[in-house]
Amino acid sequence: MTANPEQRRKERLDRGIKVRSDGIYALMSWRELCYLVLPRLVLIVGMLILPLVVPIYWQKVVSYVCIYALLTLSFDFLAHFVGLVSLGGAFFIGIGSYLAAILNTSFGLPPLLTIPAATILGAFICTLLLIPCLPLRGVYFAIVTLMYPLLLIRVIEALDIFGGTDGIVGVTSFTNHYFIIIMVLLFLFGLRRLVNQDLGLVLRAVKDNDQAVRASGMSITYYKTIAVFIGSAMGCLGGAYLAHIYMWAGLSSFALDFSILPIAATVIGGAGTLVGPVLGAFILVPLSEWLRDFGTLRIVIYAVILLLFIVIRSEGLMVYSQRKYHQFEKWIKV
Amino acid sequence: MDILLEILIYGSIHSITLALMALGFALVYGTSRVPNFAHGALYIVTGFIAWSFLKAMHLNYLLSIVLAIIITGVIGAMIYQFILIRVRGMAISEIIASYAIGLAILEGFRWGGFKGMTYTLPTFIQGSIFIAGVPVDLHRIVVLICGAALVGFLWLFTHFTRIGLALRGMAQDERAALMLGIDSDRMAVVAMVLGSMLAGLAAALLLPLGNIVVETGYNVLILAIAVCIVGGLGSWMGAVLAALLIGFTQILTEVYLGTHFKMVVALLAIIITLILRPSGLFGRQKELEERV
């Protein structure tokens, strides 16, 4: 080893505005206001003008991106704020799309009714099915939720219900990019708010130390149920909208993509930041759309990206850029 | 009477098949708590490597199988050494990472390797015999004997050899194991190699009975998880009994309800067991860490 006489380390200092603005906004100038608002404004404006600037073929992708963004939000919320690692994104999407399709084809409801109905009903069904698993911790909950969509695929196949392997066809077409974009923004900022409210604090306490929550006389299962309801509502909303885009709901609504991509997007974007996962979805979904010609190779590619991020940069893009934005960094001699 | 005999014979063969599929997973995850969710992928990899040695390079059948199993073992060691070691201790990341590896391998095969033609391995012994009036392939008999022998051998291995005991010690209490001089990283590599080779061995024994297809990889993983979870992690007796239980239930449902329900049984078994008794029917480990 060649000895390096100059040992250096990176010193990080919070920017003054960040320190003041962490929770309480005490703004002193327009510059500080811009500093705070800029990142949020870039995201909101960027998402709102997206349908106007992308070419025709990619219009549809905007909707897919938003559906995946909802799923990743739900995954990030459940995993990093409640401690329930749910590998069952496909379960939420599947329930949502089947419900919307059934409500639309059998009861003749218009899309503007089926989507909210499927969201609420689907969230109820998902929550009811998941309640027995709520006492499970970590790995065990993950395995159970991974098995649920697989089970439903096999059950639908075996009993030949809901159109069997053909799925439900003839769902009314409904594509409105702004609807789903605004939903993503609402859920994103709503959740950011929620996790800092009292409810959010309790949820985070459940994640960190459930016995302490229990000792404070609060029911863990009750809070977990609320969280699962919120999480699955987001997934079911995406699923219901997906059924109306495809004009079809079938077994591929339970596809593995819906479980794997949110995890990859969360790891890339930065776990526990809520915005990061959305950005992750905005990176991964267009990538996989672009790779559509290669068939299943795209699953390989995002599995590999996921692995690289887990192994090399496990903090994710968002945490990294937040650090760069909010802190001065300089090298100092030790 | 006839159908009962058939159920009995095929049920036991199927149970041993399940036990074979699960052994590697049980050894790695159940005994040493290194999750290897790439188990199914390694199973398919062995089949594919054996096939390429046999058909593309015209090697001896036995030689190609042995080579394939060794290569799978090396792949398993590499998976641990380069990827899993970095997320060791974070259970969820371990599972996601190993599952991603399995996914990459299987979908990679689906994309590149397995299109059009069917890939099959020849059976070890041709022909079939009649047991009490029920026709059974000789290959299935070989599977039955090998499987039973392997289960017994592994029980002896994990209970009476130094390495086997070290593997179990690591799962029970990693710190105590470290204090007693067990290098947990090295033992984890050993566990991964053994588990991967067992997946390979199961593939070599079972794949000649059908085609080598990607879906088998996922099914093997699900069945292995089912057997391990129903039996209880870390319990050999449990794993064997769970294999018998699931095996016979699957054969019964296949006879009376149809083939579609075969996987439903395994999935339901996993979900119900996890909900009611996460430690499994015969496991007695770490109940406090499993559920609130």
Interface residues (C-beta under 8 A of the other chain):
Chain A: A79 V85 P132 C133 P135 L136 R137 G138 V139 Y140 A142 I143 V144 M147 Y148 L150 L151 R154 V155 E157 A158 D210 Q211 R214 I220 T221 L256 I260 I263 A264 V267 F294 G295 T296 L297 I299 V300 A303 V304 L306 L307 I310 V311 S314
Chain B: P35 F82 I83 R86 V87 A91 I92 S93 I95 I96 A97 A100 I101 L103 A104 E107 G108 R110 W111 G112 I222 I225 I229 L257 G258 H260 F261 M263 V264 L267 L268 I270 I271 L274 I275 P278 E289 E290 R291 V292
